[in-house]
Protein backbone atom coordinates (compact mmCIF):
# COMPACT_ATOMS: atom_id res chain seq x y z
CA UNK A 1 0.00 0.00 0.00
CA UNK A 2 1.48 3.35 -0.96
CA UNK A 3 1.92 6.07 1.61
CA UNK A 4 -0.94 8.09 0.12
CA UNK A 5 -3.51 5.33 0.00
CA UNK A 6 -6.19 5.03 2.62
CA UNK A 7 -6.80 1.63 4.26
CA UNK A 8 -9.69 1.14 1.83
CA UNK A 9 -7.32 1.57 -1.09
CA UNK A 10 -8.56 4.99 -2.18
CA UNK A 11 -7.02 8.40 -1.96
CA UNK A 12 -9.76 10.17 -0.07
CA UNK A 13 -9.38 11.30 3.52
CA UNK A 14 -10.50 8.51 5.87
CA UNK A 15 -11.65 10.98 8.50
CA UNK A 16 -9.99 13.01 11.25
CA UNK A 17 -7.04 11.39 12.94
CA UNK A 18 -4.37 12.78 15.20
CA UNK A 19 -0.73 11.79 15.32
CA UNK A 20 0.58 12.23 18.84
CA UNK A 21 4.09 12.20 20.25
CA UNK A 22 4.76 11.03 23.78
CA UNK A 23 7.78 10.67 26.00
CA UNK A 24 9.40 13.99 25.08
CA UNK A 25 12.20 15.30 27.26
CA UNK A 26 13.47 18.86 26.98
CA UNK A 27 11.89 19.45 23.59
CA UNK A 28 10.89 22.69 21.93
CA UNK A 29 7.45 23.27 20.48
CA UNK A 30 5.86 25.17 17.61
CA UNK A 31 2.41 25.67 16.15
CA UNK A 32 1.60 25.55 12.44
CA UNK A 33 -1.76 26.19 10.78
CA UNK A 34 -2.38 24.80 7.29
CA UNK A 35 -5.45 25.73 5.27
CA UNK A 36 -5.87 22.83 2.88
CA UNK A 37 -8.45 21.62 0.38
CA UNK A 38 -9.80 19.45 3.22
CA UNK A 39 -10.20 22.43 5.53
CA UNK A 40 -7.95 24.04 8.12
CA UNK A 41 -5.70 21.93 10.34
CA UNK A 42 -3.70 22.77 13.42
CA UNK A 43 -0.37 21.07 14.06
CA UNK A 44 1.46 21.14 17.38
CA UNK A 45 5.05 20.12 16.78
CA UNK A 46 7.37 18.97 19.56
CA UNK A 47 11.06 18.61 18.83
CA UNK A 48 14.23 17.53 20.55
CA UNK A 49 17.74 16.55 19.63
CA UNK A 50 18.23 13.32 17.75
CA UNK A 51 19.95 11.54 20.63
CA UNK A 52 16.92 11.69 22.92
CA UNK A 53 15.00 8.53 23.83
CA UNK A 54 11.50 8.76 22.38
CA UNK A 55 8.50 6.47 22.32
CA UNK A 56 7.01 8.06 19.20
CA UNK A 57 7.89 10.50 16.47
CA UNK A 58 9.92 10.73 13.29
CA UNK A 59 13.53 11.50 12.49
CA UNK A 60 13.95 14.62 10.37
CA UNK A 61 17.28 15.56 8.80
CA UNK A 62 18.47 18.62 6.94
CA UNK A 63 20.26 17.63 3.72
CA UNK A 64 22.42 20.72 4.06
CA UNK A 65 23.45 19.90 7.61
CA UNK A 66 26.16 17.84 9.20
CA UNK A 67 24.22 14.55 9.32
CA UNK A 68 26.32 11.52 8.47
CA UNK A 69 25.40 8.91 5.88
CA UNK A 70 23.88 6.58 8.48
CA UNK A 71 21.56 9.29 9.83
CA UNK A 72 20.44 10.26 6.33
CA UNK A 73 19.74 6.62 5.53
CA UNK A 74 17.63 6.17 8.68
CA UNK A 75 15.73 9.48 8.48
CA UNK A 76 11.97 9.41 7.89
CA UNK A 77 11.97 12.93 6.45
CA UNK A 78 14.72 14.64 4.44
CA UNK A 79 14.57 18.29 3.43
CA UNK A 80 16.94 20.88 2.06
CA UNK A 81 17.52 24.01 0.04
CA UNK A 82 18.71 22.98 -3.39
CA UNK A 83 16.81 25.19 -5.83
CA UNK A 84 15.89 22.17 -7.95
CA UNK A 85 12.44 20.59 -7.47
CA UNK A 86 13.58 17.52 -9.42
CA UNK A 87 16.01 16.83 -6.62
CA UNK A 88 13.15 15.51 -4.46
CA UNK A 89 12.81 12.38 -6.59
CA UNK A 90 16.56 11.83 -6.60
CA UNK A 91 16.64 12.00 -2.80
CA UNK A 92 13.93 9.34 -2.52
CA UNK A 93 15.85 7.06 -4.88
CA UNK A 94 19.08 7.51 -2.95
CA UNK A 95 17.57 7.00 0.51
CA UNK A 96 15.00 4.18 0.36
CA UNK A 97 14.20 4.49 4.08
CA UNK A 98 12.86 8.01 3.62
CA UNK A 99 9.08 8.40 3.47
CA UNK A 100 9.03 12.03 2.40
CA UNK A 101 11.39 14.60 0.99
CA UNK A 102 10.85 18.29 0.44
CA UNK A 103 13.18 20.80 -1.19
CA UNK A 104 13.07 24.57 -0.92
CA UNK A 105 13.23 26.56 -4.14
CA UNK A 106 15.77 28.94 -2.65
CA UNK A 107 16.90 30.34 -6.01
CA UNK A 108 13.58 30.44 -7.83
CA UNK A 109 11.76 33.40 -9.28
CA UNK A 110 9.54 33.59 -6.20
CA UNK A 111 12.54 34.24 -3.98
CA UNK A 112 12.40 30.98 -2.11
CA UNK A 113 8.75 31.13 -1.10
CA UNK A 114 7.98 27.64 -2.38
CA UNK A 115 8.98 24.15 -1.39
CA UNK A 116 8.23 20.99 -3.33
CA UNK A 117 7.26 17.81 -1.49
CA UNK A 118 7.30 14.26 -2.77
CA UNK A 119 6.21 11.16 -0.83
CA UNK A 120 7.32 7.64 -1.62
CA UNK A 121 4.69 6.22 -3.96
CA UNK A 122 3.06 9.63 -4.09
CA UNK A 123 3.50 10.33 -7.79
CA UNK A 124 3.75 13.94 -8.95
CA UNK A 125 5.56 16.34 -6.59
CA UNK A 126 3.29 18.76 -4.74
CA UNK A 127 4.35 22.39 -4.28
CA UNK A 128 3.41 24.23 -1.10
CA UNK A 129 3.90 27.90 -0.27
CA UNK A 130 4.11 29.56 3.12
CA UNK A 131 1.48 32.20 3.82
CA UNK A 132 2.66 35.77 4.15
CA UNK A 133 4.86 35.68 1.09
CA UNK A 134 8.36 34.43 0.37
CA UNK A 135 10.91 33.58 1.41
CA UNK A 136 10.40 30.51 3.56
CA UNK A 137 12.98 30.35 6.32
CA UNK A 138 14.93 27.21 7.09
CA UNK A 139 13.02 26.85 10.35
CA UNK A 140 9.64 27.11 8.61
CA UNK A 141 10.73 24.59 6.01
CA UNK A 142 11.65 22.11 8.77
CA UNK A 143 8.23 22.54 10.41
CA UNK A 144 6.44 22.08 7.07
CA UNK A 145 8.39 18.85 6.50
CA UNK A 146 7.24 17.45 9.85
CA UNK A 147 3.61 18.42 9.24
CA UNK A 148 3.73 16.76 5.82
CA UNK A 149 4.94 13.56 7.44
CA UNK A 150 2.10 13.63 9.98
CA UNK A 151 -0.34 14.38 7.16
CA UNK A 152 0.68 11.21 5.32
CA UNK A 153 0.71 9.14 8.51
CA UNK A 154 -2.88 10.24 9.14
CA UNK A 155 -3.86 8.83 5.73
CA UNK A 156 -4.55 12.24 4.20
CA UNK A 157 -3.71 12.85 0.51
CA UNK A 158 -0.70 15.01 -0.22
CA UNK A 159 -2.56 16.44 -3.21
CA UNK A 160 -4.89 18.27 -0.80
CA UNK A 161 -1.95 20.55 0.04
CA UNK A 162 -1.27 21.65 -3.55
CA UNK A 163 -2.81 25.08 -2.95
CA UNK A 164 -2.56 25.13 0.83
CA UNK A 165 -1.69 28.20 2.85
CA UNK A 166 0.71 27.86 5.76
CA UNK A 167 1.13 30.12 8.74
CA UNK A 168 3.32 29.93 11.82
CA UNK A 169 1.55 31.74 14.66
CA UNK A 170 3.90 30.53 17.37
CA UNK A 171 6.70 31.01 18.09
CA UNK A 172 6.55 33.27 15.04
CA UNK A 173 8.31 33.81 11.74
CA UNK A 174 12.02 33.01 11.81
CA UNK A 175 14.75 34.88 9.91
CA UNK A 176 14.61 34.04 6.22
CA UNK A 177 18.37 34.15 5.74
CA UNK A 178 19.11 31.29 8.10
CA UNK A 179 22.13 29.30 7.00
CA UNK A 180 21.42 25.92 5.31
CA UNK A 181 21.77 23.07 7.74
CA UNK A 182 21.13 25.22 10.81
CA UNK A 183 18.20 23.05 11.86
CA UNK A 184 20.30 19.89 11.87
CA UNK A 185 18.73 16.56 12.78
CA UNK A 186 15.70 16.40 15.06
CA UNK A 187 13.26 13.93 16.46
CA UNK A 188 9.83 15.47 15.96
CA UNK A 189 6.32 14.52 16.90
CA UNK A 190 3.18 16.15 15.55
CA UNK A 191 -0.33 16.36 16.98
CA UNK A 192 -2.44 17.07 13.88
CA UNK A 193 -6.09 18.02 14.33
CA UNK A 194 -8.76 19.51 12.05
CA UNK A 195 -9.91 22.96 13.07
CA UNK A 196 -13.67 23.35 13.42
CA UNK A 197 -15.37 26.72 13.01
CA UNK A 198 -15.70 28.57 16.29
CA UNK A 199 -19.13 27.97 17.84
CA UNK A 200 -21.50 30.90 17.93
CA UNK A 201 -22.24 32.29 21.39
CA UNK A 202 -25.61 31.25 22.83
CA UNK A 203 -28.48 33.54 22.07
CA UNK A 204 -29.47 35.95 24.83
CA UNK A 205 -32.85 35.30 26.42
CA UNK A 206 -35.64 37.49 25.02
CA UNK A 207 -36.22 40.75 26.82
CA UNK A 208 -39.06 40.79 29.34
CA UNK A 209 -42.25 42.40 28.25
CA UNK A 210 -42.15 44.78 31.20
CA UNK A 211 -39.37 46.06 33.35
CA UNK A 212 -38.88 44.60 36.79
CA UNK A 213 -38.19 47.25 39.41
C-alpha positions as CSV (number, residue, x, y, z in Angstrom):
1,X,0.0,0.0,0.0
2,X,1.5,3.4,-1.0
3,X,1.9,6.1,1.6
4,X,-0.9,8.1,0.1
5,X,-3.5,5.3,0.0
6,X,-6.2,5.0,2.6
7,X,-6.8,1.6,4.3
8,X,-9.7,1.1,1.8
9,X,-7.3,1.6,-1.1
10,X,-8.6,5.0,-2.2
11,X,-7.0,8.4,-2.0
12,X,-9.8,10.2,-0.1
13,X,-9.4,11.3,3.5
14,X,-10.5,8.5,5.9
15,X,-11.7,11.0,8.5
16,X,-10.0,13.0,11.3
17,X,-7.0,11.4,12.9
18,X,-4.4,12.8,15.2
19,X,-0.7,11.8,15.3
20,X,0.6,12.2,18.8
21,X,4.1,12.2,20.2
22,X,4.8,11.0,23.8
23,X,7.8,10.7,26.0
24,X,9.4,14.0,25.1
25,X,12.2,15.3,27.3
26,X,13.5,18.9,27.0
27,X,11.9,19.4,23.6
28,X,10.9,22.7,21.9
29,X,7.5,23.3,20.5
30,X,5.9,25.2,17.6
31,X,2.4,25.7,16.1
32,X,1.6,25.6,12.4
33,X,-1.8,26.2,10.8
34,X,-2.4,24.8,7.3
35,X,-5.5,25.7,5.3
36,X,-5.9,22.8,2.9
37,X,-8.4,21.6,0.4
38,X,-9.8,19.5,3.2
39,X,-10.2,22.4,5.5
40,X,-7.9,24.0,8.1
41,X,-5.7,21.9,10.3
42,X,-3.7,22.8,13.4
43,X,-0.4,21.1,14.1
44,X,1.5,21.1,17.4
45,X,5.1,20.1,16.8
46,X,7.4,19.0,19.6
47,X,11.1,18.6,18.8
48,X,14.2,17.5,20.5
49,X,17.7,16.5,19.6
50,X,18.2,13.3,17.7
51,X,19.9,11.5,20.6
52,X,16.9,11.7,22.9
53,X,15.0,8.5,23.8
54,X,11.5,8.8,22.4
55,X,8.5,6.5,22.3
56,X,7.0,8.1,19.2
57,X,7.9,10.5,16.5
58,X,9.9,10.7,13.3
59,X,13.5,11.5,12.5
60,X,14.0,14.6,10.4
61,X,17.3,15.6,8.8
62,X,18.5,18.6,6.9
63,X,20.3,17.6,3.7
64,X,22.4,20.7,4.1
65,X,23.5,19.9,7.6
66,X,26.2,17.8,9.2
67,X,24.2,14.6,9.3
68,X,26.3,11.5,8.5
69,X,25.4,8.9,5.9
70,X,23.9,6.6,8.5
71,X,21.6,9.3,9.8
72,X,20.4,10.3,6.3
73,X,19.7,6.6,5.5
74,X,17.6,6.2,8.7
75,X,15.7,9.5,8.5
76,X,12.0,9.4,7.9
77,X,12.0,12.9,6.4
78,X,14.7,14.6,4.4
79,X,14.6,18.3,3.4
80,X,16.9,20.9,2.1
81,X,17.5,24.0,0.0
82,X,18.7,23.0,-3.4
83,X,16.8,25.2,-5.8
84,X,15.9,22.2,-7.9
85,X,12.4,20.6,-7.5
86,X,13.6,17.5,-9.4
87,X,16.0,16.8,-6.6
88,X,13.1,15.5,-4.5
89,X,12.8,12.4,-6.6
90,X,16.6,11.8,-6.6
91,X,16.6,12.0,-2.8
92,X,13.9,9.3,-2.5
93,X,15.8,7.1,-4.9
94,X,19.1,7.5,-3.0
95,X,17.6,7.0,0.5
96,X,15.0,4.2,0.4
97,X,14.2,4.5,4.1
98,X,12.9,8.0,3.6
99,X,9.1,8.4,3.5
100,X,9.0,12.0,2.4
101,X,11.4,14.6,1.0
102,X,10.8,18.3,0.4
103,X,13.2,20.8,-1.2
104,X,13.1,24.6,-0.9
105,X,13.2,26.6,-4.1
106,X,15.8,28.9,-2.7
107,X,16.9,30.3,-6.0
108,X,13.6,30.4,-7.8
109,X,11.8,33.4,-9.3
110,X,9.5,33.6,-6.2
111,X,12.5,34.2,-4.0
112,X,12.4,31.0,-2.1
113,X,8.8,31.1,-1.1
114,X,8.0,27.6,-2.4
115,X,9.0,24.2,-1.4
116,X,8.2,21.0,-3.3
117,X,7.3,17.8,-1.5
118,X,7.3,14.3,-2.8
119,X,6.2,11.2,-0.8
120,X,7.3,7.6,-1.6
121,X,4.7,6.2,-4.0
122,X,3.1,9.6,-4.1
123,X,3.5,10.3,-7.8
124,X,3.8,13.9,-9.0
125,X,5.6,16.3,-6.6
126,X,3.3,18.8,-4.7
127,X,4.4,22.4,-4.3
128,X,3.4,24.2,-1.1
129,X,3.9,27.9,-0.3
130,X,4.1,29.6,3.1
131,X,1.5,32.2,3.8
132,X,2.7,35.8,4.1
133,X,4.9,35.7,1.1
134,X,8.4,34.4,0.4
135,X,10.9,33.6,1.4
136,X,10.4,30.5,3.6
137,X,13.0,30.4,6.3
138,X,14.9,27.2,7.1
139,X,13.0,26.8,10.3
140,X,9.6,27.1,8.6
141,X,10.7,24.6,6.0
142,X,11.6,22.1,8.8
143,X,8.2,22.5,10.4
144,X,6.4,22.1,7.1
145,X,8.4,18.9,6.5
146,X,7.2,17.4,9.9
147,X,3.6,18.4,9.2
148,X,3.7,16.8,5.8
149,X,4.9,13.6,7.4
150,X,2.1,13.6,10.0
151,X,-0.3,14.4,7.2
152,X,0.7,11.2,5.3
153,X,0.7,9.1,8.5
154,X,-2.9,10.2,9.1
155,X,-3.9,8.8,5.7
156,X,-4.5,12.2,4.2
157,X,-3.7,12.9,0.5
158,X,-0.7,15.0,-0.2
159,X,-2.6,16.4,-3.2
160,X,-4.9,18.3,-0.8
161,X,-2.0,20.5,0.0
162,X,-1.3,21.6,-3.5
163,X,-2.8,25.1,-3.0
164,X,-2.6,25.1,0.8
165,X,-1.7,28.2,2.9
166,X,0.7,27.9,5.8
167,X,1.1,30.1,8.7
168,X,3.3,29.9,11.8
169,X,1.5,31.7,14.7
170,X,3.9,30.5,17.4
171,X,6.7,31.0,18.1
172,X,6.6,33.3,15.0
173,X,8.3,33.8,11.7
174,X,12.0,33.0,11.8
175,X,14.8,34.9,9.9
176,X,14.6,34.0,6.2
177,X,18.4,34.2,5.7
178,X,19.1,31.3,8.1
179,X,22.1,29.3,7.0
180,X,21.4,25.9,5.3
181,X,21.8,23.1,7.7
182,X,21.1,25.2,10.8
183,X,18.2,23.0,11.9
184,X,20.3,19.9,11.9
185,X,18.7,16.6,12.8
186,X,15.7,16.4,15.1
187,X,13.3,13.9,16.5
188,X,9.8,15.5,16.0
189,X,6.3,14.5,16.9
190,X,3.2,16.1,15.6
191,X,-0.3,16.4,17.0
192,X,-2.4,17.1,13.9
193,X,-6.1,18.0,14.3
194,X,-8.8,19.5,12.1
195,X,-9.9,23.0,13.1
196,X,-13.7,23.3,13.4
197,X,-15.4,26.7,13.0
198,X,-15.7,28.6,16.3
199,X,-19.1,28.0,17.8
200,X,-21.5,30.9,17.9
201,X,-22.2,32.3,21.4
202,X,-25.6,31.2,22.8
203,X,-28.5,33.5,22.1
204,X,-29.5,36.0,24.8
205,X,-32.9,35.3,26.4
206,X,-35.6,37.5,25.0
207,X,-36.2,40.8,26.8
208,X,-39.1,40.8,29.3
209,X,-42.3,42.4,28.2
210,X,-42.2,44.8,31.2
211,X,-39.4,46.1,33.3
212,X,-38.9,44.6,36.8
213,X,-38.2,47.3,39.4
